[in-house]
């Protein structure tokens, strides 16, 4: 980051999207950029030659700076469409800018006291402030209790080194940085100019002087403001850091980049009043004011501002969020790789007409998924055009990678494919022809576009869609035919009565020879009762063509079974002879097998003389085996006398919209 602060844009209404774009403006300290670039250069040049090299490198760095937006969903920065303010000649516009004064950041830098020891008997009461004048050096100031002028101790201290000053009974003081990652001399500085820590000493009830309070941030919650005087120009501006420090008597002073107070002609610090009139520093070209908030300021509270020669970047956005200026030091474009059927062909190689193609796009800066474009051209026959989005799927995770799965259908010819992609820093993929990755492939055969076909048959022959069977099938056989090769693992079969959910045939008996992959058969038991049925089967070939038994996926094969109800085998009763008093059976059971369910089954019992003795209505009429019990009594409930009787089992059903009756007669003996 080229600035010390990121900026968060929010609206009190909670709205996160604007109706129209708003322009962001962010300033860059070009002098700081030159210093950064100069530190990065390893050159033996000196003087004017070095200045030329630094200037050239700084201009190149400037071209790679832009406004970036923080994307919470991927935890990464993304370049905003931003631009550098320029004049009519295209040269950057420079101006003098004062940063808003920032409150003491010692706590953020994790500065703290490692040790404080004052003389318990001679130590003075008052407020002590450690004021950093550089990343490692500080000075100590003391404001006596009840006093209105502080004392700056003559000896400066260093971070992590013991400090003492016998003139104020300060036996030992140690200031440390609690951040283990803070570097000494390079990288992130352990402290910054104007950061302060403080503590208070006072005697306890028994007269022992002790530390009563410690602080690492401003105690007051007011603000400071620093402006430039109207006569300040680019040439005479007071460039550098400026510190506002509260002196403890409702006044404050201004300190320069060396940490020294601005003095008047008599050598005394120039001070302004908190909540008072503006403090004008004519020589320095500054105007300042300090406004108190709900909490009073205390001796050592500080603010830091910077006057810089800046260039301004502008960018448009419609989103609330976090923004900053960043310089992209990685100019390497995103890498684009193409895999065909899990292999990595070279540009110009032959590929299949229906390949499984994967594009892998990667960049350490992160991939900007929104910039992805995919185009294809069949040379000599078609123009370059976008690839149909329905033929590919984008997987944008993780942030530094993006994969695209593509299943094209290609005919004989030479294909030129272009992939447009940009990383989050705005760097595009490249090829000798432009800002895209380019691949050339040959296809030497036309694609297989024919889906598998199906034929359904049973033991009597081939079935037609919508056909009628007057005999229930015992077994179905599905024949699958393909012009190239079947993917047999994709075969699915389901059967359902019309109006009912389909039931998948889980374990059909499949015949398939991988040496002859164009054909397969599947058989399974039919076991259908009379009714209308929907049968659906689907399978995919190795070219991903999908075929269906029905007209399409939503229109299954239909079949009607309307078999006449008839008895299969003998109609019997057991036991025979029988006794109504038998403790086990308490009568007899009529048993019979039906080819299909009957709408109504009745059993009539007659005497040997032909007299109707008993009618059993609603007898069992299920498909297959049935049994119906009779207790040996007539319709009046009286037990029949011993003797020979005849019975008639009668079925009633509809067949081809006509009523049909089937009867069987048997003989039984009642033996009481």
Buried (B, 14 or more C-beta within 10 A) or exposed (E): EBBEEBEEBEEEEEEEEEEEEEEBEBBBBBBBBBEBBBEEEEEEEEEEEBEEBBEEBBEEBBEBBBBBBBBEEBEBBBBBEBEBBEEEEEEBEBEBBBBEBBBBBBBBBBBBBBEBBBBBEEBBBBBBBBBBBBBBEBBBBBBBEEBEEBBEBEEBBEBEEBBEBEEBBBBEBBBBBEEEEBEEEEEEBBBBBBBBBBBBBBBEEEEEBEBEEEBBBBBBEBBBBBBBBEEBEEEEBBBBBBBBBBBBBBBBBBBBBEBEBBEEEEEEBBBBEBEBEEBEBEEBBBBBBBEBEEEBBBBBBBBBBBBBBBBBBBBBBEBBBBBBBBBBEEEEBBBBBBBBEEEEBEEEEEBBBBBBBBBBBBBEBBBBBEBBEBBBBBEEEEEEEEBEEEBBEBEBEEBBBBBBBBEBBBEEBBBBBBBBBBBBBBBBBBBEEEBBBBBEBBBEEEBBEBBBBBEBBBEEEEBEBEEEBEEBBEEBBBBBBBBEBBBBEBBBBBBBBEEEEBEEBEEBEBEBEEEEBBBBBBBBEBEBBBBBBBBBBBBBBBBBBBBBBBEEEEEBBBBBBBBBBBBEEEBBBEBBEBBBEBEEBBBBBBBBBBBBBBEEBBBBBBBEEEEEBBBBEEBBBEBEEBEBBBBBBBEEEEBBEEEEBBBBBBBBBEBEEEEBEBEBEBEBBBBB
